[in-house]
Amino acid sequence: MTFAVASLQQDLAAYWIAGKTRWLGLDPYLSYGGSAIAPRLWDGVAPYQHSRFLYPPLAAELFRLLAIVPYRFAKVAFTGAAVAGWLLTARLVARRPGGRPQDSSVVFLTGALFLPLYFHLERGQIDLLLLPLVFWAWSRRDRAAGAGAALALAATFKPALLGLLPVIVALGRWRWAAATLAFCGVAVVAGVMISGPALTREYATVVLPRAALYGEGGNEEMLNNRPLPITDEDGETTELEGISYKIALWPFDRPASASLPRLFAPTAPHWATSVLPYLFVIAGLAWAARRLRPGHDNPDNLISDDAELLLFTAAILACVVTSPTGWVMSFVWALPIAPLVWTAAARARVPRRLAGLLGAAWVACALAPLLTGWAAIMGTALVVAAGVASAARTESR
């Protein structure tokens, strides 16, 4: 509740302002703070001429529902929904094939000890709301239409999730991948019909290329030189709807980047540093996926399901750490594999040393970022450990 009352919840502010912008018939990808059009229409953080909203036009339209209520009420409702998403995920993990009732407690307890989850709540990110939807899609992966619709809906708010598709195809689940793309096509058409072709074109030709290089940031030429309504000279507080908030609460007022592209090129991003990390990591996971294809010399269904869940989660985390917009709060995507991490050697015959490495990578991700690049490096280590462990579950059966 402290997060919902005292903190700005920066990412939630961007969502709410995008919805409010659409209610006014304005462009959600521009920052209007200090402008003659809508000087107070500002998320409290964005220093550039463009906004920090990076999602497709359809997502901006859906965020209108959030912007119906005052921001303070939206904060309480959204934070409560995020916590509910965490608890619902815990229940779904326990009910997965091969799951046990105590797995729900493992997801809950490890989440309570997982600092990225608190980062997530403090920033007002959307991942926890999408987590049960994506896990449900994975659990229904044999039913391509439903799983594709669910993953496409999640990708409407997190387009980086489409980076999963090469691994899904490598697992032999091409129908799921095809259904996802088909429903994404439906979402694009809906966005064009609701928001108009101009906004969709802007997203495809301006927003996405810029985000691929700078994330939500930009260069000096993109800075907003208009006076912004910051409420103190130190920039520690800001105002939204006439209410003052701390931009970031302690201990969350530290760099939260978990992006390999930002680590490799923090000041001079290049297409190579933005694209190559994803290509290398996803190629490795796709290779591992080929070895796990269901029905290929693997009669033990429980091991196959758990191995596939490990690899699926590793692929999601890979989309986080190889994205220019990767943040430590998105490590909450790892929560569904908590029971597999902490019972790996006993349940799935993973070698103890590998189980130890997987647990060590988890603990490193659970800590506060200890130095620059920590989250990106440790997140990558968890991706690699989970990918290798998924292969070991098959090979050691």
TORKOL-4160 file (C-alpha; in steps of 0.2 Angstrom, whole numbers, padded with zeros to 4 digits, m for minus):
397
<pt num="1" X="0000" Y="0000" Z="0000"/>
<pt num="2" X="0015" Y="0012" Z="0003"/>
<pt num="3" X="0019" Y="0010" Z="m0015"/>
<pt num="4" X="0002" Y="0015" Z="m0021"/>
<pt num="5" X="0001" Y="0030" Z="m0009"/>
<pt num="6" X="0019" Y="0038" Z="m0008"/>
<pt num="7" X="0027" Y="0032" Z="m0024"/>
<pt num="8" X="0024" Y="0039" Z="m0041"/>
<pt num="9" X="0025" Y="0022" Z="m0049"/>
<pt num="10" X="0033" Y="0028" Z="m0064"/>
<pt num="11" X="0028" Y="0015" Z="m0077"/>
<pt num="12" X="0010" Y="0015" Z="m0071"/>
<pt num="13" X="0010" Y="0034" Z="m0073"/>
<pt num="14" X="0015" Y="0032" Z="m0091"/>
<pt num="15" X="0001" Y="0019" Z="m0094"/>
<pt num="16" X="m0012" Y="0031" Z="m0086"/>
<pt num="17" X="m0006" Y="0046" Z="m0095"/>
<pt num="18" X="m0007" Y="0036" Z="m0112"/>
<pt num="19" X="m0025" Y="0032" Z="m0108"/>
<pt num="20" X="m0029" Y="0050" Z="m0103"/>
<pt num="21" X="m0021" Y="0056" Z="m0119"/>
<pt num="22" X="m0032" Y="0045" Z="m0130"/>
<pt num="23" X="m0047" Y="0052" Z="m0121"/>
<pt num="24" X="m0042" Y="0069" Z="m0126"/>
<pt num="25" X="m0039" Y="0063" Z="m0144"/>
<pt num="26" X="m0020" Y="0066" Z="m0143"/>
<pt num="27" X="m0005" Y="0056" Z="m0148"/>
<pt num="28" X="0001" Y="0044" Z="m0133"/>
<pt num="29" X="0018" Y="0044" Z="m0140"/>
<pt num="30" X="0021" Y="0062" Z="m0137"/>
<pt num="31" X="0025" Y="0071" Z="m0121"/>
<pt num="32" X="0014" Y="0086" Z="m0118"/>
<pt num="33" X="0021" Y="0092" Z="m0102"/>
<pt num="34" X="0023" Y="0111" Z="m0102"/>
<pt num="35" X="0015" Y="0112" Z="m0119"/>
<pt num="36" X="0002" Y="0125" Z="m0124"/>
<pt num="37" X="m0010" Y="0110" Z="m0129"/>
<pt num="38" X="m0010" Y="0101" Z="m0112"/>
<pt num="39" X="0004" Y="0108" Z="m0100"/>
<pt num="40" X="m0001" Y="0096" Z="m0086"/>
<pt num="41" X="m0003" Y="0081" Z="m0096"/>
<pt num="42" X="0014" Y="0073" Z="m0091"/>
<pt num="43" X="0019" Y="0057" Z="m0082"/>
<pt num="44" X="0030" Y="0066" Z="m0070"/>
<pt num="45" X="0046" Y="0058" Z="m0077"/>
<pt num="46" X="0048" Y="0059" Z="m0096"/>
<pt num="47" X="0062" Y="0072" Z="m0100"/>
<pt num="48" X="0060" Y="0070" Z="m0119"/>
<pt num="49" X="0048" Y="0076" Z="m0132"/>
<pt num="50" X="0042" Y="0059" Z="m0134"/>
<pt num="51" X="0033" Y="0050" Z="m0120"/>
<pt num="52" X="0039" Y="0034" Z="m0111"/>
<pt num="53" X="0024" Y="0024" Z="m0118"/>
<pt num="54" X="0031" Y="0011" Z="m0129"/>
<pt num="55" X="0016" Y="m0001" Z="m0132"/>
<pt num="56" X="0005" Y="m0003" Z="m0148"/>
<pt num="57" X="m0009" Y="0009" Z="m0151"/>
<pt num="58" X="m0022" Y="m0004" Z="m0145"/>
<pt num="59" X="m0014" Y="m0005" Z="m0128"/>
<pt num="60" X="m0016" Y="0014" Z="m0127"/>
<pt num="61" X="m0034" Y="0012" Z="m0131"/>
<pt num="62" X="m0036" Y="m0001" Z="m0117"/>
<pt num="63" X="m0028" Y="0010" Z="m0105"/>
<pt num="64" X="m0042" Y="0022" Z="m0107"/>
<pt num="65" X="m0051" Y="0011" Z="m0094"/>
<pt num="66" X="m0037" Y="0014" Z="m0082"/>
<pt num="67" X="m0038" Y="0033" Z="m0085"/>
<pt num="68" X="m0057" Y="0034" Z="m0081"/>
<pt num="69" X="m0053" Y="0035" Z="m0063"/>
<pt num="70" X="m0042" Y="0048" Z="m0054"/>
<pt num="71" X="m0024" Y="0042" Z="m0054"/>
<pt num="72" X="m0023" Y="0039" Z="m0035"/>
<pt num="73" X="m0038" Y="0027" Z="m0036"/>
<pt num="74" X="m0030" Y="0019" Z="m0052"/>
<pt num="75" X="m0014" Y="0016" Z="m0042"/>
<pt num="76" X="m0023" Y="0007" Z="m0028"/>
<pt num="77" X="m0033" Y="m0004" Z="m0040"/>
<pt num="78" X="m0018" Y="m0008" Z="m0051"/>
<pt num="79" X="m0006" Y="m0012" Z="m0037"/>
<pt num="80" X="m0020" Y="m0024" Z="m0030"/>
<pt num="81" X="m0022" Y="m0032" Z="m0046"/>
<pt num="82" X="m0003" Y="m0035" Z="m0048"/>
<pt num="83" X="m0003" Y="m0044" Z="m0031"/>
<pt num="84" X="m0018" Y="m0054" Z="m0036"/>
<pt num="85" X="m0008" Y="m0059" Z="m0052"/>
<pt num="86" X="0006" Y="m0065" Z="m0041"/>
<pt num="87" X="m0006" Y="m0076" Z="m0030"/>
<pt num="88" X="m0016" Y="m0082" Z="m0045"/>
<pt num="89" X="0001" Y="m0088" Z="m0054"/>
<pt num="90" X="0005" Y="m0097" Z="m0038"/>
<pt num="91" X="m0011" Y="m0107" Z="m0039"/>
<pt num="92" X="m0009" Y="m0110" Z="m0057"/>
<pt num="93" X="0009" Y="m0117" Z="m0055"/>
<pt num="94" X="0002" Y="m0129" Z="m0041"/>
<pt num="95" X="m0011" Y="m0135" Z="m0053"/>
<pt num="96" X="0000" Y="m0138" Z="m0068"/>
<pt num="97" X="0004" Y="m0156" Z="m0075"/>
<pt num="98" X="0015" Y="m0163" Z="m0062"/>
<pt num="99" X="0012" Y="m0149" Z="m0050"/>
<pt num="100" X="0010" Y="m0151" Z="m0031"/>
<pt num="101" X="m0001" Y="m0141" Z="m0019"/>
<pt num="102" X="0015" Y="m0135" Z="m0010"/>
<pt num="103" X="0021" Y="m0127" Z="m0026"/>
<pt num="104" X="0009" Y="m0113" Z="m0023"/>
<pt num="105" X="0018" Y="m0109" Z="m0006"/>
<pt num="106" X="0035" Y="m0110" Z="m0014"/>
<pt num="107" X="0030" Y="m0097" Z="m0027"/>
<pt num="108" X="0022" Y="m0086" Z="m0014"/>
<pt num="109" X="0037" Y="m0087" Z="m0002"/>
<pt num="110" X="0051" Y="m0085" Z="m0015"/>
<pt num="111" X="0041" Y="m0070" Z="m0022"/>
<pt num="112" X="0041" Y="m0063" Z="m0005"/>
<pt num="113" X="0060" Y="m0064" Z="m0004"/>
<pt num="114" X="0062" Y="m0058" Z="m0022"/>
<pt num="115" X="0067" Y="m0040" Z="m0022"/>
<pt num="116" X="0063" Y="m0038" Z="m0041"/>
<pt num="117" X="0045" Y="m0041" Z="m0036"/>
<pt num="118" X="0045" Y="m0026" Z="m0024"/>
<pt num="119" X="0054" Y="m0016" Z="m0038"/>
<pt num="120" X="0040" Y="m0021" Z="m0049"/>
<pt num="121" X="0026" Y="m0015" Z="m0037"/>
<pt num="122" X="0036" Y="0001" Z="m0034"/>
<pt num="123" X="0037" Y="0006" Z="m0052"/>
<pt num="124" X="0019" Y="0000" Z="m0056"/>
<pt num="125" X="0024" Y="m0012" Z="m0070"/>
<pt num="126" X="0012" Y="m0023" Z="m0079"/>
<pt num="127" X="0021" Y="m0040" Z="m0079"/>
<pt num="128" X="0013" Y="m0047" Z="m0064"/>
<pt num="129" X="m0004" Y="m0044" Z="m0072"/>
<pt num="130" X="0001" Y="m0053" Z="m0088"/>
<pt num="131" X="0011" Y="m0067" Z="m0079"/>
<pt num="132" X="m0005" Y="m0078" Z="m0075"/>
<pt num="133" X="m0011" Y="m0075" Z="m0093"/>
<pt num="134" X="0006" Y="m0081" Z="m0101"/>
<pt num="135" X="0007" Y="m0096" Z="m0089"/>
<pt num="136" X="m0011" Y="m0101" Z="m0093"/>
<pt num="137" X="m0006" Y="m0100" Z="m0112"/>
<pt num="138" X="0009" Y="m0112" Z="m0108"/>
<pt num="139" X="m0002" Y="m0124" Z="m0099"/>
<pt num="140" X="m0014" Y="m0124" Z="m0113"/>
<pt num="141" X="m0001" Y="m0125" Z="m0127"/>
<pt num="142" X="m0008" Y="m0141" Z="m0134"/>
<pt num="143" X="m0024" Y="m0130" Z="m0138"/>
<pt num="144" X="m0016" Y="m0118" Z="m0151"/>
<pt num="145" X="m0031" Y="m0106" Z="m0153"/>
<pt num="146" X="m0033" Y="m0102" Z="m0134"/>
<pt num="147" X="m0015" Y="m0102" Z="m0131"/>
<pt num="148" X="m0011" Y="m0091" Z="m0146"/>
<pt num="149" X="m0025" Y="m0079" Z="m0141"/>
<pt num="150" X="m0019" Y="m0077" Z="m0123"/>
<pt num="151" X="0000" Y="m0075" Z="m0128"/>
<pt num="152" X="m0006" Y="m0062" Z="m0142"/>
<pt num="153" X="m0016" Y="m0052" Z="m0129"/>
<pt num="154" X="m0001" Y="m0052" Z="m0117"/>
<pt num="155" X="0010" Y="m0046" Z="m0132"/>
<pt num="156" X="m0001" Y="m0032" Z="m0135"/>
<pt num="157" X="0005" Y="m0025" Z="m0118"/>
<pt num="158" X="0023" Y="m0033" Z="m0119"/>
<pt num="159" X="0028" Y="m0034" Z="m0138"/>
<pt num="160" X="0045" Y="m0041" Z="m0132"/>
<pt num="161" X="0035" Y="m0058" Z="m0128"/>
<pt num="162" X="0035" Y="m0061" Z="m0147"/>
<pt num="163" X="0053" Y="m0065" Z="m0145"/>
<pt num="164" X="0047" Y="m0081" Z="m0138"/>
<pt num="165" X="0041" Y="m0088" Z="m0155"/>
<pt num="166" X="0057" Y="m0095" Z="m0161"/>
<pt num="167" X="0059" Y="m0106" Z="m0146"/>
<pt num="168" X="0040" Y="m0111" Z="m0147"/>
<pt num="169" X="0043" Y="m0116" Z="m0165"/>
<pt num="170" X="0059" Y="m0125" Z="m0161"/>
<pt num="171" X="0049" Y="m0135" Z="m0148"/>
<pt num="172" X="0038" Y="m0141" Z="m0162"/>
<pt num="173" X="0023" Y="m0131" Z="m0157"/>
<pt num="174" X="0021" Y="m0121" Z="m0173"/>
<pt num="175" X="0002" Y="m0121" Z="m0172"/>
<pt num="176" X="0004" Y="m0111" Z="m0156"/>
<pt num="177" X="0016" Y="m0099" Z="m0164"/>
<pt num="178" X="0005" Y="m0097" Z="m0179"/>
<pt num="179" X="m0011" Y="m0094" Z="m0169"/>
<pt num="180" X="m0001" Y="m0081" Z="m0159"/>
<pt num="181" X="0004" Y="m0072" Z="m0175"/>
<pt num="182" X="m0014" Y="m0073" Z="m0182"/>
<pt num="183" X="m0021" Y="m0065" Z="m0166"/>
<pt num="184" X="m0008" Y="m0052" Z="m0166"/>
<pt num="185" X="m0013" Y="m0048" Z="m0184"/>
<pt num="186" X="m0031" Y="m0046" Z="m0177"/>
<pt num="187" X="m0025" Y="m0034" Z="m0164"/>
<pt num="188" X="m0015" Y="m0024" Z="m0177"/>
<pt num="189" X="m0031" Y="m0022" Z="m0187"/>
<pt num="190" X="m0041" Y="m0018" Z="m0171"/>
<pt num="191" X="m0028" Y="m0005" Z="m0167"/>
<pt num="192" X="m0029" Y="0003" Z="m0185"/>
<pt num="193" X="m0048" Y="0003" Z="m0184"/>
<pt num="194" X="m0049" Y="0011" Z="m0167"/>
<pt num="195" X="m0034" Y="0022" Z="m0166"/>
<pt num="196" X="m0032" Y="0026" Z="m0185"/>
<pt num="197" X="m0018" Y="0021" Z="m0197"/>
<pt num="198" X="m0008" Y="0037" Z="m0193"/>
<pt num="199" X="m0005" Y="0031" Z="m0176"/>
<pt num="200" X="m0001" Y="0013" Z="m0181"/>
<pt num="201" X="0011" Y="0020" Z="m0194"/>
<pt num="202" X="0020" Y="0031" Z="m0181"/>
<pt num="203" X="0022" Y="0016" Z="m0169"/>
<pt num="204" X="0029" Y="0005" Z="m0183"/>
<pt num="205" X="0041" Y="0018" Z="m0191"/>
<pt num="206" X="0045" Y="0030" Z="m0177"/>
<pt num="207" X="0042" Y="0022" Z="m0159"/>
<pt num="208" X="0049" Y="0005" Z="m0162"/>
<pt num="209" X="0065" Y="0009" Z="m0171"/>
<pt num="210" X="0068" Y="0022" Z="m0157"/>
<pt num="211" X="0064" Y="0010" Z="m0143"/>
<pt num="212" X="0076" Y="m0003" Z="m0151"/>
<pt num="213" X="0090" Y="0009" Z="m0149"/>
<pt num="214" X="0086" Y="0019" Z="m0134"/>
<pt num="215" X="0073" Y="0010" Z="m0125"/>
<pt num="216" X="0062" Y="0024" Z="m0117"/>
<pt num="217" X="0076" Y="0036" Z="m0118"/>
<pt num="218" X="0084" Y="0046" Z="m0132"/>
<pt num="219" X="0098" Y="0058" Z="m0137"/>
<pt num="220" X="0100" Y="0076" Z="m0133"/>
<pt num="221" X="0091" Y="0082" Z="m0148"/>
<pt num="222" X="0075" Y="0073" Z="m0142"/>
<pt num="223" X="0075" Y="0082" Z="m0125"/>
<pt num="224" X="0060" Y="0092" Z="m0120"/>
<pt num="225" X="0066" Y="0110" Z="m0117"/>
<pt num="226" X="0049" Y="0116" Z="m0110"/>
<pt num="227" X="0047" Y="0120" Z="m0091"/>
<pt num="228" X="0041" Y="0104" Z="m0083"/>
<pt num="229" X="0030" Y="0104" Z="m0067"/>
<pt num="230" X="0043" Y="0096" Z="m0055"/>
<pt num="231" X="0040" Y="0100" Z="m0037"/>
<pt num="232" X="0058" Y="0102" Z="m0031"/>
<pt num="233" X="0074" Y="0107" Z="m0037"/>
<pt num="234" X="0083" Y="0090" Z="m0034"/>
<pt num="235" X="0070" Y="0081" Z="m0044"/>
<pt num="236" X="0065" Y="0069" Z="m0031"/>
<pt num="237" X="0047" Y="0073" Z="m0031"/>
<pt num="238" X="0034" Y="0076" Z="m0044"/>
<pt num="239" X="0016" Y="0080" Z="m0046"/>
<pt num="240" X="0002" Y="0071" Z="m0055"/>
<pt num="241" X="m0016" Y="0077" Z="m0054"/>
<pt num="242" X="m0011" Y="0090" Z="m0041"/>
<pt num="243" X="m0004" Y="0077" Z="m0029"/>
<pt num="244" X="0015" Y="0076" Z="m0025"/>
<pt num="245" X="0024" Y="0059" Z="m0026"/>
<pt num="246" X="0041" Y="0053" Z="m0023"/>
<pt num="247" X="0048" Y="0048" Z="m0040"/>
<pt num="248" X="0057" Y="0033" Z="m0032"/>
<pt num="249" X="0056" Y="0027" Z="m0014"/>
<pt num="250" X="0072" Y="0020" Z="m0005"/>
<pt num="251" X="0079" Y="0007" Z="m0009"/>
<pt num="252" X="0072" Y="0007" Z="m0026"/>
<pt num="253" X="0080" Y="0024" Z="m0031"/>
<pt num="254" X="0094" Y="0015" Z="m0039"/>
<pt num="255" X="0098" Y="0010" Z="m0057"/>
<pt num="256" X="0086" Y="m0004" Z="m0062"/>
<pt num="257" X="0092" Y="m0008" Z="m0080"/>
<pt num="258" X="0094" Y="m0027" Z="m0084"/>
<pt num="259" X="0098" Y="m0024" Z="m0102"/>
<pt num="260" X="0113" Y="m0031" Z="m0111"/>
<pt num="261" X="0111" Y="m0019" Z="m0125"/>
<pt num="262" X="0112" Y="m0004" Z="m0112"/>
<pt num="263" X="0127" Y="m0013" Z="m0104"/>
<pt num="264" X="0136" Y="m0015" Z="m0120"/>
<pt num="265" X="0133" Y="0003" Z="m0126"/>
<pt num="266" X="0126" Y="0014" Z="m0112"/>
<pt num="267" X="0129" Y="0031" Z="m0121"/>
<pt num="268" X="0130" Y="0026" Z="m0140"/>
<pt num="269" X="0118" Y="0013" Z="m0144"/>
<pt num="270" X="0120" Y="0004" Z="m0161"/>
<pt num="271" X="0109" Y="m0008" Z="m0170"/>
<pt num="272" X="0123" Y="m0022" Z="m0168"/>
<pt num="273" X="0122" Y="m0020" Z="m0149"/>
<pt num="274" X="0103" Y="m0020" Z="m0149"/>
<pt num="275" X="0100" Y="m0035" Z="m0160"/>
<pt num="276" X="0115" Y="m0047" Z="m0158"/>
<pt num="277" X="0112" Y="m0051" Z="m0140"/>
<pt num="278" X="0095" Y="m0057" Z="m0143"/>
<pt num="279" X="0100" Y="m0067" Z="m0159"/>
<pt num="280" X="0114" Y="m0076" Z="m0149"/>
<pt num="281" X="0104" Y="m0080" Z="m0134"/>
<pt num="282" X="0088" Y="m0085" Z="m0143"/>
<pt num="283" X="0098" Y="m0096" Z="m0155"/>
<pt num="284" X="0105" Y="m0106" Z="m0140"/>
<pt num="285" X="0088" Y="m0108" Z="m0132"/>
<pt num="286" X="0081" Y="m0114" Z="m0149"/>
<pt num="287" X="0095" Y="m0127" Z="m0150"/>
<pt num="288" X="0090" Y="m0133" Z="m0133"/>
<pt num="289" X="0072" Y="m0133" Z="m0138"/>
<pt num="290" X="0075" Y="m0145" Z="m0152"/>
<pt num="291" X="0082" Y="m0157" Z="m0139"/>
<pt num="292" X="0066" Y="m0156" Z="m0129"/>
<pt num="293" X="0053" Y="m0158" Z="m0142"/>
<pt num="294" X="0038" Y="m0168" Z="m0134"/>
<pt num="295" X="0037" Y="m0186" Z="m0140"/>
<pt num="296" X="0055" Y="m0187" Z="m0146"/>
<pt num="297" X="0062" Y="m0201" Z="m0135"/>
<pt num="298" X="0055" Y="m0194" Z="m0119"/>
<pt num="299" X="0042" Y="m0205" Z="m0112"/>
<pt num="300" X="0042" Y="m0197" Z="m0095"/>
<pt num="301" X="0029" Y="m0183" Z="m0097"/>
<pt num="302" X="0032" Y="m0175" Z="m0080"/>
<pt num="303" X="0050" Y="m0172" Z="m0084"/>
<pt num="304" X="0046" Y="m0166" Z="m0101"/>
<pt num="305" X="0033" Y="m0153" Z="m0095"/>
<pt num="306" X="0045" Y="m0147" Z="m0081"/>
<pt num="307" X="0059" Y="m0146" Z="m0094"/>
<pt num="308" X="0048" Y="m0136" Z="m0106"/>
<pt num="309" X="0043" Y="m0124" Z="m0092"/>
<pt num="310" X="0061" Y="m0121" Z="m0088"/>
<pt num="311" X="0065" Y="m0117" Z="m0106"/>
<pt num="312" X="0050" Y="m0107" Z="m0109"/>
<pt num="313" X="0054" Y="m0096" Z="m0094"/>
<pt num="314" X="0072" Y="m0095" Z="m0099"/>
<pt num="315" X="0066" Y="m0088" Z="m0116"/>
<pt num="316" X="0055" Y="m0075" Z="m0108"/>
<pt num="317" X="0069" Y="m0069" Z="m0097"/>
<pt num="318" X="0080" Y="m0069" Z="m0112"/>
<pt num="319" X="0068" Y="m0057" Z="m0120"/>
<pt num="320" X="0070" Y="m0046" Z="m0105"/>
<pt num="321" X="0089" Y="m0046" Z="m0104"/>
<pt num="322" X="0092" Y="m0044" Z="m0122"/>
<pt num="323" X="0079" Y="m0030" Z="m0124"/>
<pt num="324" X="0085" Y="m0011" Z="m0124"/>
<pt num="325" X="0070" Y="m0009" Z="m0112"/>
<pt num="326" X="0075" Y="m0024" Z="m0100"/>
<pt num="327" X="0072" Y="m0020" Z="m0082"/>
<pt num="328" X="0075" Y="m0029" Z="m0066"/>
<pt num="329" X="0057" Y="m0029" Z="m0061"/>
<pt num="330" X="0053" Y="m0040" Z="m0076"/>
<pt num="331" X="0063" Y="m0054" Z="m0067"/>
<pt num="332" X="0046" Y="m0058" Z="m0059"/>
<pt num="333" X="0043" Y="m0069" Z="m0075"/>
<pt num="334" X="0055" Y="m0082" Z="m0066"/>
<pt num="335" X="0042" Y="m0085" Z="m0052"/>
<pt num="336" X="0033" Y="m0100" Z="m0060"/>
<pt num="337" X="0050" Y="m0110" Z="m0060"/>
<pt num="338" X="0053" Y="m0107" Z="m0041"/>
<pt num="339" X="0047" Y="m0125" Z="m0037"/>
<pt num="340" X="0059" Y="m0132" Z="m0050"/>
<pt num="341" X="0074" Y="m0122" Z="m0044"/>
<pt num="342" X="0073" Y="m0126" Z="m0026"/>
<pt num="343" X="0068" Y="m0145" Z="m0029"/>
<pt num="344" X="0078" Y="m0148" Z="m0045"/>
<pt num="345" X="0089" Y="m0162" Z="m0039"/>
<pt num="346" X="0076" Y="m0171" Z="m0030"/>
<pt num="347" X="0062" Y="m0170" Z="m0043"/>
<pt num="348" X="0070" Y="m0171" Z="m0060"/>
<pt num="349" X="0087" Y="m0179" Z="m0058"/>
<pt num="350" X="0097" Y="m0163" Z="m0062"/>
<pt num="351" X="0115" Y="m0165" Z="m0056"/>
<pt num="352" X="0117" Y="m0157" Z="m0039"/>
<pt num="353" X="0131" Y="m0145" Z="m0046"/>
<pt num="354" X="0119" Y="m0139" Z="m0059"/>
<pt num="355" X="0105" Y="m0137" Z="m0047"/>
<pt num="356" X="0117" Y="m0127" Z="m0036"/>
<pt num="357" X="0121" Y="m0116" Z="m0050"/>
<pt num="358" X="0103" Y="m0113" Z="m0055"/>
<pt num="359" X="0099" Y="m0109" Z="m0037"/>
<pt num="360" X="0114" Y="m0097" Z="m0036"/>
<pt num="361" X="0109" Y="m0088" Z="m0051"/>
<pt num="362" X="0091" Y="m0086" Z="m0044"/>
<pt num="363" X="0098" Y="m0079" Z="m0028"/>
<pt num="364" X="0109" Y="m0067" Z="m0037"/>
<pt num="365" X="0094" Y="m0060" Z="m0047"/>
<pt num="366" X="0084" Y="m0059" Z="m0030"/>
<pt num="367" X="0096" Y="m0047" Z="m0023"/>
<pt num="368" X="0097" Y="m0028" Z="m0025"/>
<pt num="369" X="0108" Y="m0023" Z="m0040"/>
<pt num="370" X="0125" Y="m0023" Z="m0032"/>
<pt num="371" X="0134" Y="m0013" Z="m0046"/>
<pt num="372" X="0132" Y="m0007" Z="m0064"/>
<pt num="373" X="0127" Y="m0021" Z="m0075"/>
<pt num="374" X="0123" Y="m0033" Z="m0061"/>
<pt num="375" X="0105" Y="m0037" Z="m0066"/>
<pt num="376" X="0109" Y="m0039" Z="m0084"/>
<pt num="377" X="0123" Y="m0051" Z="m0081"/>
<pt num="378" X="0114" Y="m0061" Z="m0067"/>
<pt num="379" X="0098" Y="m0062" Z="m0077"/>
<pt num="380" X="0108" Y="m0069" Z="m0092"/>
<pt num="381" X="0116" Y="m0081" Z="m0080"/>
<pt num="382" X="0099" Y="m0087" Z="m0074"/>
<pt num="383" X="0094" Y="m0089" Z="m0093"/>
<pt num="384" X="0109" Y="m0100" Z="m0096"/>
<pt num="385" X="0107" Y="m0110" Z="m0080"/>
<pt num="386" X="0088" Y="m0113" Z="m0084"/>
<pt num="387" X="0092" Y="m0118" Z="m0102"/>
<pt num="388" X="0105" Y="m0130" Z="m0097"/>
<pt num="389" X="0095" Y="m0137" Z="m0083"/>
<pt num="390" X="0080" Y="m0140" Z="m0095"/>
<pt num="391" X="0092" Y="m0151" Z="m0106"/>
<pt num="392" X="0099" Y="m0160" Z="m0091"/>
<pt num="393" X="0081" Y="m0165" Z="m0086"/>
<pt num="394" X="0079" Y="m0175" Z="m0102"/>
<pt num="395" X="0097" Y="m0182" Z="m0103"/>
<pt num="396" X="0097" Y="m0188" Z="m0085"/>
<pt num="397" X="0080" Y="m0197" Z="m0085"/>
